[in-house]
Amino acid sequence: MLILTRKAGEAIAINDNITVTVIEMKGGQVKLGIEAPRHVAIHREEVLTRILEENKRATETTGDLPALDAILKHKKTA
Amino acid sequence: MTEATAAMTNKHEAGPNRPATMMTAKFGEISIDADKIITMTTPFLGFPDSRRFVLRPHGPESPFIWLQSLDDPNLAFVTINPALLIPTYRPEIPPMILDELAVKEAGQLELLVILTIPKGRVEEMTANLLGPVAINPGKRIAKQVPLDPTRYDPCWQVLVSDEGTNP
């Protein structure tokens, strides 16, 4: 992993079209500003982790669904 | 897995309109219409090796739709049209994802949400509103779209939703 030290207001450049700027450091948090082309996906990592975990859990879904159909119909009419 | 996939691939190459078959864990042998295959522009998180899927309705009257992987016979998600759960669920799809799915606006996409159903506890079924699957039905391409975690719950309780505080 490349590790760089930056102060507030300083930035790093990735390729020639992505800039990550340290906006502010306060209360143990760092606020970052990211400029990138619109095709570059930027997410808080834990969001992707959360979706990955839920995808894994979902694949443990049982194949026995007839009971489910009944439940959903019940819910709609409730 | 490799045998089934290989057999399918061979038939697919022999003629794109000829149905191929594949052995799956949940449905046994299924026939696959090459014209119905949906390709993920980005694989599902956690399943990088599965790019091709087919949609299989659970039954003629059922709201549930299976997303069966053609690259992994063991991988299938059960999904539902989120409008059936939450009529107001119309998440904003980021422009880069509209580009990736080759549409101009979100209205051109069909959405499905993945359900998690704990074994033997059907009533605890949850829907993943944080990562819906967006499909371009014309081009048959799809992507799971990560949304804003402050607004969308990955474990939205389907059957107690009336008392919940979800959107």
gemmi code that builds the backbone of each chain (N, CA, C; Angstrom):
import gemmi

chains = {
    "A": [
        ("MET", (0.831, -1.207, 0.000), (0.000, 0.000, 0.000), (0.867, 1.260, 0.000)),
        ("LEU", (0.570, 2.152, -0.870), (1.269, 3.440, -0.880), (0.698, 4.335, 0.222)),
        ("ILE", (1.559, 4.848, 1.052), (1.089, 5.695, 2.157), (1.677, 7.101, 1.995)),
        ("LEU", (0.792, 8.083, 1.954), (1.224, 9.469, 1.796), (0.690, 10.296, 2.961)),
        ("THR", (1.455, 11.245, 3.431), (0.989, 12.134, 4.492), (0.569, 13.466, 3.863)),
        ("ARG", (-0.637, 13.923, 4.218), (-1.149, 15.168, 3.665), (-1.715, 16.045, 4.775)),
        ("LYS", (-1.691, 17.338, 4.557), (-2.325, 18.278, 5.489), (-3.672, 18.704, 4.908)),
        ("ALA", (-4.484, 19.309, 5.751), (-5.747, 19.858, 5.246), (-5.448, 20.828, 4.112)),
        ("GLY", (-6.202, 20.713, 3.056), (-6.015, 21.582, 1.901), (-5.107, 20.980, 0.847)),
        ("GLU", (-4.363, 19.951, 1.242), (-3.493, 19.301, 0.264), (-4.236, 18.157, -0.422)),
        ("ALA", (-3.679, 17.712, -1.522), (-4.395, 16.712, -2.330), (-3.423, 15.662, -2.856)),
        ("ILE", (-3.994, 14.596, -3.366), (-3.203, 13.671, -4.163), (-3.892, 13.523, -5.513)),
        ("ALA", (-3.061, 13.289, -6.510), (-3.593, 13.111, -7.857), (-3.405, 11.664, -8.276)),
        ("ILE", (-4.453, 11.082, -8.851), (-4.396, 9.707, -9.347), (-4.630, 9.770, -10.847)),
        ("ASN", (-3.693, 9.233, -11.597), (-3.664, 9.465, -13.049), (-3.728, 10.975, -13.274)),
        ("ASP", (-4.279, 11.398, -14.406), (-4.318, 12.840, -14.618), (-5.731, 13.382, -14.473)),
        ("ASN", (-6.664, 12.536, -13.978), (-8.041, 13.031, -13.927), (-8.760, 12.769, -12.606)),
        ("ILE", (-8.041, 12.285, -11.612), (-8.669, 12.069, -10.309), (-7.872, 12.815, -9.244)),
        ("THR", (-8.569, 13.608, -8.436), (-7.928, 14.343, -7.359), (-8.666, 14.078, -6.061)),
        ("VAL", (-7.920, 13.725, -5.029), (-8.505, 13.520, -3.707), (-7.913, 14.579, -2.784)),
        ("THR", (-8.761, 15.451, -2.251), (-8.302, 16.564, -1.431), (-8.734, 16.363, 0.016)),
        ("VAL", (-7.815, 16.601, 0.939), (-8.190, 16.594, 2.356), (-8.833, 17.944, 2.648)),
        ("ILE", (-10.123, 17.945, 2.911), (-10.849, 19.192, 3.120), (-10.682, 19.662, 4.571)),
        ("GLU", (-10.853, 18.704, 5.488), (-10.916, 19.093, 6.892), (-10.630, 17.875, 7.754)),
        ("MET", (-9.987, 18.114, 8.910), (-9.815, 17.038, 9.896), (-10.372, 17.556, 11.211)),
        ("LYS", (-11.334, 16.796, 11.750), (-11.990, 17.271, 12.964), (-12.572, 16.092, 13.728)),
        ("GLY", (-12.328, 16.052, 15.010), (-12.950, 15.032, 15.857), (-12.687, 13.615, 15.392)),
        ("GLY", (-11.464, 13.344, 14.945), (-11.121, 11.982, 14.530), (-11.669, 11.595, 13.170)),
        ("GLN", (-12.223, 12.575, 12.448), (-12.741, 12.282, 11.114), (-12.007, 13.110, 10.078)),
        ("VAL", (-11.896, 12.543, 8.910), (-11.286, 13.261, 7.797), (-12.345, 13.478, 6.738)),
        ("LYS", (-12.475, 14.711, 6.298), (-13.424, 14.986, 5.217), (-12.633, 15.084, 3.918)),
        ("LEU", (-13.011, 14.268, 2.943), (-12.281, 14.216, 1.675), (-13.145, 14.767, 0.548)),
        ("GLY", (-12.507, 15.463, -0.351), (-13.189, 15.885, -1.574), (-12.585, 15.116, -2.741)),
        ("ILE", (-13.441, 14.538, -3.556), (-12.944, 13.695, -4.647), (-13.454, 14.234, -5.970)),
        ("GLU", (-12.542, 14.512, -6.860), (-12.928, 14.899, -8.213), (-12.506, 13.788, -9.153)),
        ("ALA", (-13.453, 13.286, -9.908), (-13.152, 12.186, -10.821), (-14.130, 12.220, -11.981)),
        ("PRO", (-13.761, 11.619, -13.112), (-14.708, 11.539, -14.232), (-15.963, 10.770, -13.809)),
        ("ARG", (-17.049, 10.983, -14.507), (-18.316, 10.451, -14.025), (-18.423, 8.932, -14.137)),
        ("HIS", (-17.527, 8.309, -14.891), (-17.593, 6.840, -14.995), (-16.841, 6.156, -13.854)),
        ("VAL", (-16.198, 6.949, -13.003), (-15.450, 6.346, -11.893), (-16.395, 6.159, -10.705)),
        ("ALA", (-16.496, 4.925, -10.233), (-17.396, 4.615, -9.111), (-16.696, 4.929, -7.793)),
        ("ILE", (-17.364, 5.734, -6.961), (-16.797, 6.085, -5.654), (-17.836, 5.748, -4.590)),
        ("HIS", (-17.451, 4.891, -3.649), (-18.379, 4.489, -2.590), (-17.643, 4.441, -1.269)),
        ("ARG", (-18.372, 4.677, -0.173), (-17.841, 4.314, 1.128), (-17.675, 2.800, 1.119)),
        ("GLU", (-16.496, 2.337, 1.523), (-16.214, 0.915, 1.372), (-17.232, 0.045, 2.101)),
        ("GLU", (-17.705, 0.509, 3.258), (-18.601, -0.353, 4.046), (-19.941, -0.579, 3.347)),
        ("VAL", (-20.306, 0.315, 2.434), (-21.553, 0.101, 1.689), (-21.414, -1.139, 0.808)),
        ("LEU", (-20.271, -1.227, 0.133), (-20.047, -2.378, -0.737), (-19.923, -3.654, 0.089)),
        ("THR", (-19.250, -3.541, 1.236), (-19.111, -4.704, 2.122), (-20.477, -5.183, 2.589)),
        ("ARG", (-21.328, -4.229, 2.930), (-22.666, -4.546, 3.425), (-23.485, -5.264, 2.357)),
        ("ILE", (-23.393, -4.769, 1.126), (-24.139, -5.398, 0.032), (-23.577, -6.787, -0.257)),
        ("LEU", (-22.249, -6.896, -0.222), (-21.622, -8.209, -0.445), (-22.102, -9.214, 0.596)),
        ("GLU", (-22.104, -8.793, 1.857), (-22.529, -9.699, 2.932), (-23.984, -10.114, 2.739)),
        ("GLU", (-24.814, -9.143, 2.337), (-26.236, -9.446, 2.160), (-26.441, -10.365, 0.955)),
        ("ASN", (-25.639, -10.179, -0.095), (-25.710, -11.094, -1.249), (-25.396, -12.517, -0.810)),
        ("LYS", (-24.364, -12.664, 0.020), (-23.978, -14.007, 0.493), (-25.110, -14.615, 1.322)),
        ("ARG", (-25.688, -13.798, 2.196), (-26.793, -14.300, 3.026), (-27.981, -14.692, 2.146)),
        ("ALA", (-28.234, -13.891, 1.124), (-29.397, -14.145, 0.261), (-29.270, -15.484, -0.457)),
        ("THR", (-28.050, -15.893, -0.775), (-27.889, -17.154, -1.511), (-28.152, -18.356, -0.613)),
        ("GLU", (-28.284, -18.119, 0.679), (-28.662, -19.215, 1.568), (-30.185, -19.364, 1.639)),
        ("THR", (-30.869, -18.523, 0.880), (-32.321, -18.583, 0.796), (-32.787, -19.985, 0.458)),
        ("THR", (-33.809, -20.419, 1.131), (-34.370, -21.736, 0.835), (-35.100, -21.732, -0.504)),
        ("GLY", (-35.164, -22.885, -1.144), (-35.869, -22.996, -2.411), (-37.359, -23.253, -2.223)),
        ("ASP", (-37.774, -23.411, -0.981), (-39.157, -23.781, -0.693), (-40.013, -22.537, -0.548)),
        ("LEU", (-40.582, -22.099, -1.666), (-41.264, -20.811, -1.642), (-42.789, -20.827, -1.695)),
        ("PRO", (-43.450, -21.933, -1.891), (-44.913, -21.855, -1.992), (-45.543, -21.136, -0.803)),
        ("ALA", (-44.999, -21.362, 0.389), (-45.538, -20.708, 1.581), (-45.414, -19.191, 1.468)),
        ("LEU", (-44.372, -18.748, 0.796), (-44.135, -17.308, 0.659), (-45.231, -16.616, -0.129)),
        ("ASP", (-45.667, -17.275, -1.177), (-46.701, -16.673, -2.011), (-47.925, -16.371, -1.163)),
        ("ALA", (-48.264, -17.323, -0.310), (-49.419, -17.157, 0.565), (-49.193, -15.980, 1.516)),
        ("ILE", (-47.975, -15.865, 2.045), (-47.697, -14.789, 2.994), (-47.846, -13.429, 2.327)),
        ("LEU", (-47.332, -13.303, 1.125), (-47.384, -11.997, 0.488), (-48.824, -11.608, 0.156)),
        ("LYS", (-49.612, -12.584, -0.247), (-51.017, -12.291, -0.539), (-51.720, -11.819, 0.734)),
        ("HIS", (-51.365, -12.486, 1.841), (-51.949, -12.138, 3.115), (-51.575, -10.701, 3.482)),
        ("LYS", (-50.314, -10.364, 3.236), (-49.824, -9.041, 3.602), (-50.567, -7.948, 2.824)),
        ("LYS", (-50.779, -8.210, 1.537), (-51.444, -7.225, 0.686), (-52.869, -6.945, 1.157)),
        ("THR", (-53.535, -8.008, 1.604), (-54.925, -7.817, 1.984), (-55.064, -7.357, 3.424)),
        ("ALA", (-53.957, -7.417, 4.169), (-54.011, -7.038, 5.588), (-54.243, -5.548, 5.751)),
    ],
    "B": [
        ("MET", (-20.295, -28.815, -12.677), (-20.533, -27.458, -13.170), (-19.916, -27.275, -14.546)),
        ("THR", (-18.634, -27.649, -14.646), (-17.923, -27.386, -15.897), (-18.574, -28.132, -17.051)),
        ("GLU", (-19.034, -29.389, -16.774), (-19.648, -30.167, -17.842), (-20.906, -29.497, -18.370)),
        ("ALA", (-21.757, -29.111, -17.426), (-23.021, -28.486, -17.822), (-22.761, -27.193, -18.577)),
        ("THR", (-21.865, -26.392, -18.048), (-21.572, -25.108, -18.672), (-20.969, -25.312, -20.056)),
        ("ALA", (-20.068, -26.295, -20.138), (-19.403, -26.554, -21.416), (-20.427, -27.001, -22.449)),
        ("ALA", (-21.344, -27.881, -22.028), (-22.347, -28.377, -22.954), (-23.184, -27.226, -23.476)),
        ("MET", (-23.539, -26.330, -22.556), (-24.367, -25.207, -22.932), (-23.622, -24.307, -23.903)),
        ("THR", (-22.367, -24.045, -23.589), (-21.566, -23.152, -24.420), (-21.466, -23.709, -25.840)),
        ("ASN", (-21.241, -25.037, -25.929), (-21.109, -25.648, -27.245), (-22.373, -25.451, -28.068)),
        ("LYS", (-23.508, -25.722, -27.428), (-24.761, -25.588, -28.162), (-24.998, -24.132, -28.543)),
        ("HIS", (-24.634, -23.279, -27.615), (-24.810, -21.850, -27.858), (-24.026, -21.432, -29.096)),
        ("GLU", (-22.823, -21.960, -29.209), (-21.993, -21.602, -30.359), (-22.557, -22.201, -31.645)),
        ("ALA", (-23.190, -23.366, -31.502), (-23.717, -24.031, -32.680), (-24.853, -23.224, -33.301)),
        ("GLY", (-25.637, -22.537, -32.490), (-26.735, -21.745, -33.044), (-27.345, -20.894, -31.961)),
        ("PRO", (-27.314, -19.605, -32.096), (-27.734, -18.715, -31.028), (-29.216, -18.829, -30.672)),
        ("ASN", (-30.038, -19.332, -31.602), (-31.467, -19.391, -31.308), (-31.905, -20.749, -30.759)),
        ("ARG", (-30.968, -21.672, -30.728), (-31.329, -23.004, -30.266), (-31.206, -23.069, -28.753)),
        ("PRO", (-32.279, -23.509, -28.053), (-32.191, -23.572, -26.598), (-31.130, -24.573, -26.158)),
        ("ALA", (-30.364, -24.193, -25.160), (-29.401, -25.096, -24.559), (-29.950, -25.487, -23.196)),
        ("THR", (-29.304, -26.426, -22.570), (-29.756, -26.804, -21.238), (-28.598, -26.715, -20.266)),
        ("MET", (-28.948, -26.647, -19.004), (-27.938, -26.565, -17.974), (-28.487, -27.222, -16.716)),
        ("MET", (-27.638, -27.909, -15.979), (-28.047, -28.526, -14.724), (-27.832, -27.504, -13.601)),
        ("THR", (-28.882, -27.198, -12.851), (-28.761, -26.240, -11.759), (-29.071, -26.911, -10.436)),
        ("ALA", (-28.600, -26.328, -9.355), (-28.801, -26.914, -8.029), (-30.274, -26.821, -7.611)),
        ("LYS", (-30.933, -25.699, -7.913), (-32.297, -25.475, -7.416), (-33.376, -26.032, -8.320)),
        ("PHE", (-33.132, -25.999, -9.626), (-34.209, -26.316, -10.563), (-33.930, -27.562, -11.389)),
        ("GLY", (-32.817, -28.257, -11.114), (-32.455, -29.392, -11.944), (-32.049, -28.894, -13.315)),
        ("GLU", (-32.393, -29.669, -14.354), (-32.010, -29.247, -15.700), (-32.974, -28.178, -16.196)),
        ("ILE", (-32.422, -27.075, -16.647), (-33.273, -26.024, -17.206), (-32.841, -25.784, -18.650)),
        ("SER", (-33.805, -25.372, -19.463), (-33.423, -25.010, -20.829), (-33.167, -23.512, -20.868)),
        ("ILE", (-32.225, -23.139, -21.673), (-31.797, -21.742, -21.712), (-31.950, -21.206, -23.121)),
        ("ASP", (-32.744, -20.195, -23.233), (-32.895, -19.502, -24.505), (-31.815, -18.419, -24.562)),
        ("ALA", (-30.947, -18.534, -25.541), (-29.819, -17.591, -25.628), (-30.299, -16.140, -25.684)),
        ("ASP", (-31.492, -15.934, -26.225), (-32.021, -14.574, -26.342), (-32.465, -13.993, -25.013)),
        ("LYS", (-32.553, -14.829, -23.984), (-33.059, -14.373, -22.690), (-31.939, -14.157, -21.674)),
        ("ILE", (-30.717, -14.395, -22.079), (-29.606, -14.306, -21.122), (-29.336, -12.838, -20.774)),
        ("ILE", (-29.205, -12.581, -19.492), (-28.895, -11.243, -19.009), (-27.437, -11.227, -18.556)),
        ("THR", (-26.703, -10.254, -19.046), (-25.282, -10.171, -18.714), (-25.046, -9.030, -17.732)),
        ("MET", (-24.350, -9.327, -16.650), (-24.025, -8.296, -15.670), (-22.891, -7.432, -16.227)),
        ("THR", (-23.087, -6.119, -16.222), (-22.006, -5.235, -16.653), (-20.922, -5.194, -15.581)),
        ("THR", (-21.333, -5.388, -14.328), (-20.422, -5.577, -13.205), (-20.989, -6.753, -12.419)),
        ("PRO", (-20.164, -7.730, -12.054), (-20.722, -8.889, -11.344), (-21.298, -8.500, -9.981)),
        ("PHE", (-22.174, -9.342, -9.453), (-22.671, -9.145, -8.094), (-21.486, -9.142, -7.133)),
        ("LEU", (-21.533, -8.241, -6.155), (-20.482, -8.205, -5.140), (-20.438, -9.551, -4.427)),
        ("GLY", (-19.266, -10.142, -4.390), (-19.107, -11.446, -3.746), (-19.162, -12.612, -4.726)),
        ("PHE", (-19.576, -12.339, -5.974), (-19.695, -13.416, -6.958), (-19.065, -12.982, -8.285)),
        ("PRO", (-17.762, -12.729, -8.262), (-17.101, -12.128, -9.434), (-17.095, -13.017, -10.675)),
        ("ASP", (-17.314, -14.338, -10.485), (-17.195, -15.234, -11.629), (-18.517, -15.489, -12.344)),
        ("SER", (-19.610, -14.921, -11.833), (-20.905, -15.122, -12.482), (-21.312, -13.856, -13.210)),
        ("ARG", (-21.347, -13.945, -14.522), (-21.735, -12.768, -15.307), (-23.057, -12.966, -16.028)),
        ("ARG", (-23.415, -14.209, -16.312), (-24.614, -14.453, -17.120), (-25.705, -15.072, -16.247)),
        ("PHE", (-26.891, -14.506, -16.363), (-28.021, -14.970, -15.556), (-29.252, -15.123, -16.445)),
        ("VAL", (-30.204, -15.900, -15.941), (-31.540, -15.888, -16.547), (-32.561, -15.624, -15.446)),
        ("LEU", (-33.669, -14.985, -15.831), (-34.781, -14.753, -14.910), (-35.747, -15.918, -15.033)),
        ("ARG", (-36.120, -16.480, -13.900), (-37.095, -17.578, -13.896), (-38.205, -17.253, -12.913)),
        ("PRO", (-39.409, -16.982, -13.399), (-40.522, -16.764, -12.469), (-40.672, -17.993, -11.577)),
        ("HIS", (-40.995, -17.748, -10.315), (-41.131, -18.876, -9.391), (-42.323, -19.743, -9.778)),
        ("GLY", (-43.350, -19.116, -10.312), (-44.531, -19.846, -10.770), (-45.409, -18.859, -11.507)),
        ("PRO", (-46.427, -19.343, -12.209), (-47.255, -18.451, -13.028), (-47.933, -17.340, -12.225)),
        ("GLU", (-48.299, -17.612, -10.978), (-49.011, -16.607, -10.170), (-48.098, -15.946, -9.147)),
        ("SER", (-46.852, -16.374, -9.124), (-45.972, -15.947, -8.035), (-45.315, -14.606, -8.318)),
        ("PRO", (-45.173, -13.749, -7.303), (-44.448, -12.491, -7.489), (-42.932, -12.691, -7.448)),
        ("PHE", (-42.486, -13.876, -7.079), (-41.055, -14.098, -6.906), (-40.403, -14.503, -8.225)),
        ("ILE", (-39.231, -13.949, -8.438), (-38.488, -14.217, -9.669), (-37.076, -14.653, -9.281)),
        ("TRP", (-36.659, -15.765, -9.813), (-35.299, -16.222, -9.539), (-34.334, -15.655, -10.563)),
        ("LEU", (-33.163, -15.279, -10.055), (-32.055, -14.909, -10.929), (-31.062, -16.060, -10.835)),
        ("GLN", (-31.066, -16.913, -11.841), (-30.192, -18.089, -11.822), (-28.925, -17.798, -12.619)),
        ("SER", (-27.787, -18.025, -11.993), (-26.514, -17.859, -12.697), (-26.334, -18.971, -13.712)),
        ("LEU", (-25.799, -18.616, -14.884), (-25.452, -19.633, -15.882), (-23.988, -20.007, -15.763)),
        ("ASP", (-23.263, -19.276, -14.945), (-21.839, -19.563, -14.774), (-21.570, -20.359, -13.503)),
        ("ASP", (-22.560, -20.424, -12.630), (-22.422, -21.199, -11.395), (-23.784, -21.835, -11.084)),
        ("PRO", (-23.901, -23.143, -11.297), (-25.200, -23.812, -11.118), (-25.744, -23.680, -9.699)),
        ("ASN", (-24.858, -23.397, -8.745), (-25.292, -23.302, -7.349), (-25.783, -21.913, -6.972)),
        ("LEU", (-25.595, -20.945, -7.860), (-25.914, -19.564, -7.493), (-27.261, -19.126, -8.075)),
        ("ALA", (-28.191, -18.812, -7.171), (-29.481, -18.262, -7.593), (-29.971, -17.322, -6.499)),
        ("PHE", (-30.436, -16.168, -6.909), (-31.042, -15.216, -5.972), (-32.549, -15.243, -6.195)),
        ("VAL", (-33.304, -15.087, -5.108), (-34.734, -14.902, -5.303), (-35.016, -13.407, -5.140)),
        ("THR", (-35.772, -12.863, -6.087), (-35.982, -11.420, -6.133), (-37.462, -11.117, -6.295)),
        ("ILE", (-37.769, -9.840, -6.176), (-39.150, -9.392, -6.371), (-39.113, -7.963, -6.903)),
        ("ASN", (-40.133, -7.614, -7.639), (-40.285, -6.233, -8.091), (-40.554, -5.370, -6.855)),
        ("PRO", (-39.677, -4.396, -6.553), (-39.852, -3.634, -5.311), (-41.168, -2.860, -5.249)),
        ("ALA", (-41.758, -2.567, -6.398), (-43.034, -1.837, -6.410), (-44.128, -2.629, -5.705)),
        ("LEU", (-43.970, -3.948, -5.670), (-44.955, -4.782, -4.977), (-44.818, -4.656, -3.462)),
        ("LEU", (-43.625, -4.250, -3.005), (-43.393, -4.102, -1.566), (-43.607, -2.660, -1.131)),
        ("ILE", (-43.004, -1.745, -1.907), (-43.039, -0.325, -1.566), (-43.310, 0.469, -2.845)),
        ("PRO", (-44.552, 0.874, -3.036), (-44.893, 1.567, -4.292), (-44.058, 2.835, -4.527)),
        ("THR", (-43.563, 3.437, -3.448), (-42.823, 4.692, -3.595), (-41.323, 4.491, -3.785)),
        ("TYR", (-40.874, 3.252, -3.868), (-39.437, 2.979, -4.000), (-38.971, 3.323, -5.414)),
        ("ARG", (-38.399, 4.500, -5.560), (-37.852, 4.914, -6.857), (-36.494, 5.559, -6.618)),
        ("PRO", (-35.500, 4.747, -6.320), (-34.196, 5.297, -5.969), (-33.561, 6.054, -7.142)),
        ("GLU", (-32.793, 7.059, -6.781), (-32.077, 7.812, -7.799), (-30.876, 6.984, -8.258)),
        ("ILE", (-30.808, 6.719, -9.544), (-29.706, 5.921, -10.081), (-28.613, 6.886, -10.558)),
        ("PRO", (-27.395, 6.739, -10.052), (-26.321, 7.662, -10.438), (-26.091, 7.663, -11.954)),
        ("PRO", (-25.743, 8.845, -12.509), (-25.557, 8.976, -13.965), (-24.566, 7.961, -14.544)),
        ("MET", (-23.508, 7.676, -13.788), (-22.513, 6.744, -14.349), (-23.103, 5.348, -14.541)),
        ("ILE", (-24.098, 5.025, -13.697), (-24.709, 3.701, -13.825), (-25.707, 3.694, -14.983)),
        ("LEU", (-26.376, 4.832, -15.188), (-27.232, 4.944, -16.379), (-26.389, 4.748, -17.638)),
        ("ASP", (-25.204, 5.355, -17.645), (-24.292, 5.170, -18.783), (-23.929, 3.704, -18.948)),
        ("GLU", (-23.566, 3.098, -17.816), (-23.105, 1.702, -17.858), (-24.207, 0.780, -18.397)),
        ("LEU", (-25.458, 1.137, -18.072), (-26.570, 0.295, -18.515), (-27.197, 0.815, -19.812)),
        ("ALA", (-26.536, 1.792, -20.408), (-26.914, 2.282, -21.739), (-28.341, 2.820, -21.798)),
        ("VAL", (-28.750, 3.562, -20.763), (-30.052, 4.232, -20.806), (-29.860, 5.719, -20.481)),
        ("LYS", (-30.879, 6.499, -20.851), (-30.813, 7.932, -20.593), (-31.387, 8.283, -19.228)),
        ("GLU", (-32.409, 7.517, -18.802), (-33.037, 7.827, -17.523), (-33.436, 6.557, -16.794)),
        ("ALA", (-33.600, 6.706, -15.483), (-33.862, 5.540, -14.631), (-35.165, 4.835, -15.004)),
        ("GLY", (-36.119, 5.605, -15.563), (-37.404, 5.028, -15.935), (-37.313, 3.930, -16.988)),
        ("GLN", (-36.191, 3.891, -17.696), (-36.014, 2.857, -18.726), (-35.521, 1.533, -18.141)),
        ("LEU", (-35.196, 1.560, -16.856), (-34.660, 0.355, -16.211), (-35.755, -0.371, -15.443)),
        ("GLU", (-35.639, -1.672, -15.379), (-36.493, -2.460, -14.493), (-35.698, -2.786, -13.243)),
        ("LEU", (-36.368, -2.692, -12.098), (-35.686, -2.962, -10.837), (-36.192, -4.244, -10.199)),
        ("LEU", (-35.260, -4.954, -9.592), (-35.600, -6.091, -8.742), (-34.827, -5.919, -7.443)),
        ("VAL", (-35.402, -6.356, -6.340), (-34.624, -6.380, -5.092), (-34.455, -7.829, -4.654)),
        ("ILE", (-33.292, -8.096, -4.101), (-32.956, -9.457, -3.680), (-33.528, -9.713, -2.295)),
        ("LEU", (-34.132, -10.875, -2.141), (-34.700, -11.253, -0.849), (-33.765, -12.207, -0.122)),
        ("THR", (-33.694, -12.031, 1.182), (-32.988, -12.978, 2.036), (-34.037, -13.653, 2.900)),
        ("ILE", (-34.087, -14.968, 2.823), (-35.112, -15.720, 3.543), (-34.410, -16.738, 4.433)),
        ("PRO", (-34.311, -16.468, 5.734), (-33.635, -17.409, 6.619), (-34.322, -18.775, 6.548)),
        ("LYS", (-33.502, -19.811, 6.528), (-34.048, -21.175, 6.410), (-35.016, -21.466, 7.544)),
        ("GLY", (-36.218, -21.878, 7.189), (-37.207, -22.263, 8.191), (-37.870, -21.082, 8.890)),
        ("ARG", (-37.477, -19.863, 8.518), (-38.072, -18.680, 9.161), (-38.499, -17.692, 8.070)),
        ("VAL", (-39.414, -18.177, 7.277), (-39.892, -17.423, 6.122), (-40.403, -16.039, 6.528)),
        ("GLU", (-40.994, -15.977, 7.729), (-41.600, -14.715, 8.166), (-40.552, -13.638, 8.452)),
        ("GLU", (-39.272, -14.047, 8.505), (-38.216, -13.056, 8.743), (-37.575, -12.586, 7.444)),
        ("MET", (-38.234, -12.859, 6.351), (-37.728, -12.443, 5.040), (-37.408, -10.942, 4.991)),
        ("THR", (-36.241, -10.614, 4.430), (-35.889, -9.205, 4.257), (-35.582, -8.929, 2.783)),
        ("ALA", (-35.724, -7.673, 2.413), (-35.418, -7.244, 1.053), (-34.226, -6.291, 1.108)),
        ("ASN", (-33.332, -6.443, 0.149), (-32.151, -5.575, 0.100), (-32.461, -4.328, -0.730)),
        ("LEU", (-32.885, -3.267, -0.045), (-33.214, -2.018, -0.743), (-31.962, -1.194, -1.034)),
        ("LEU", (-30.856, -1.548, -0.383), (-29.601, -0.793, -0.550), (-28.916, -1.134, -1.875)),
        ("GLY", (-29.111, -2.375, -2.325), (-28.438, -2.796, -3.559), (-29.400, -3.443, -4.533)),
        ("PRO", (-30.329, -2.647, -5.121), (-31.262, -3.223, -6.095), (-30.536, -3.641, -7.373)),
        ("VAL", (-31.171, -4.539, -8.106), (-30.634, -4.960, -9.398), (-31.375, -4.171, -10.469)),
        ("ALA", (-30.616, -3.415, -11.263), (-31.222, -2.630, -12.339), (-30.954, -3.339, -13.658)),
        ("ILE", (-32.027, -3.505, -14.441), (-31.924, -4.256, -15.698), (-32.352, -3.373, -16.862)),
        ("ASN", (-31.543, -3.358, -17.898), (-31.965, -2.771, -19.162), (-32.589, -3.909, -19.968)),
        ("PRO", (-33.934, -3.935, -20.037), (-34.593, -5.112, -20.618), (-34.336, -5.264, -22.119)),
        ("GLY", (-34.115, -4.166, -22.789), (-33.879, -4.239, -24.236), (-32.524, -4.847, -24.567)),
        ("LYS", (-31.506, -4.346, -23.862), (-30.155, -4.831, -24.132), (-29.805, -6.059, -23.292)),
        ("ARG", (-30.680, -6.397, -22.333), (-30.451, -7.527, -21.437), (-29.106, -7.433, -20.721)),
        ("ILE", (-28.867, -6.239, -20.174), (-27.700, -6.055, -19.318), (-28.200, -5.568, -17.961)),
        ("ALA", (-27.425, -5.857, -16.930), (-27.876, -5.534, -15.579), (-26.697, -5.241, -14.676)),
        ("LYS", (-27.028, -4.605, -13.550), (-26.011, -4.271, -12.571), (-26.672, -4.097, -11.215)),
        ("GLN", (-25.977, -4.509, -10.177), (-26.452, -4.222, -8.823), (-25.985, -2.820, -8.463)),
        ("VAL", (-26.919, -1.985, -8.033), (-26.628, -0.565, -7.847), (-26.477, -0.228, -6.357)),
        ("PRO", (-25.283, 0.132, -5.907), (-25.137, 0.540, -4.501), (-25.749, 1.923, -4.300)),
        ("LEU", (-26.667, 2.021, -3.345), (-27.346, 3.294, -3.081), (-26.832, 3.920, -1.782)),
        ("ASP", (-27.515, 4.955, -1.340), (-27.123, 5.695, -0.143), (-27.544, 4.925, 1.117)),
        ("PRO", (-26.563, 4.500, 1.929), (-26.896, 3.679, 3.103), (-27.672, 4.446, 4.173)),
        ("THR", (-27.687, 5.765, 4.092), (-28.466, 6.514, 5.080), (-29.953, 6.517, 4.706)),
        ("ARG", (-30.266, 6.113, 3.477), (-31.662, 6.139, 3.034), (-32.248, 4.758, 2.781)),
        ("TYR", (-31.384, 3.781, 2.494), (-31.913, 2.480, 2.082), (-31.331, 1.357, 2.926)),
        ("ASP", (-32.235, 0.496, 3.373), (-31.906, -0.579, 4.301), (-31.576, -1.861, 3.523)),
        ("PRO", (-30.429, -2.484, 3.812), (-30.124, -3.746, 3.134), (-30.939, -4.923, 3.689)),
        ("CYS", (-31.535, -4.724, 4.861), (-32.313, -5.813, 5.498), (-33.705, -5.315, 5.846)),
        ("TRP", (-34.430, -4.830, 4.876), (-35.762, -4.278, 5.105), (-36.741, -5.414, 5.363)),
        ("GLN", (-37.387, -5.373, 6.515), (-38.309, -6.446, 6.903), (-39.555, -6.390, 6.031)),
        ("VAL", (-39.764, -7.422, 5.243), (-40.873, -7.412, 4.291), (-42.222, -7.539, 5.004)),
        ("LEU", (-42.262, -8.369, 6.021), (-43.566, -8.723, 6.579), (-43.981, -7.899, 7.797)),
        ("VAL", (-43.121, -6.999, 8.243), (-43.536, -6.113, 9.333), (-43.436, -4.666, 8.889)),
        ("SER", (-43.418, -4.475, 7.561), (-43.112, -3.156, 7.021), (-44.112, -2.084, 7.438)),
        ("ASP", (-45.340, -2.482, 7.722), (-46.351, -1.475, 8.055), (-45.999, -0.709, 9.323)),
        ("GLU", (-45.241, -1.389, 10.217), (-44.863, -0.721, 11.462), (-43.466, -0.126, 11.393)),
        ("GLY", (-42.760, -0.380, 10.314), (-41.365, 0.062, 10.214), (-41.258, 1.535, 9.885)),
        ("THR", (-40.041, 2.008, 9.863), (-39.801, 3.416, 9.566), (-39.048, 3.566, 8.254)),
        ("ASN", (-39.060, 2.495, 7.449), (-38.319, 2.552, 6.193), (-39.052, 3.415, 5.177)),
        ("PRO", (-38.307, 3.863, 4.140), (-38.944, 4.707, 3.126), (-40.025, 3.963, 2.356)),
    ],
}
model = gemmi.Model(1)
for chain_id, residues in chains.items():
    chain = gemmi.Chain(chain_id)
    for i, (resn, *xyz) in enumerate(residues, 1):
        res = gemmi.Residue()
        res.name, res.seqid = resn, gemmi.SeqId(i, " ")
        for name, pos in zip(("N", "CA", "C"), xyz):
            atom = gemmi.Atom()
            atom.name, atom.element = name, gemmi.Element(name[0])
            atom.pos, atom.b_iso = gemmi.Position(*pos), 0.0
            res.add_atom(atom)
        chain.add_residue(res)
    model.add_chain(chain)
structure = gemmi.Structure()
structure.add_model(model)
structure.setup_entities()
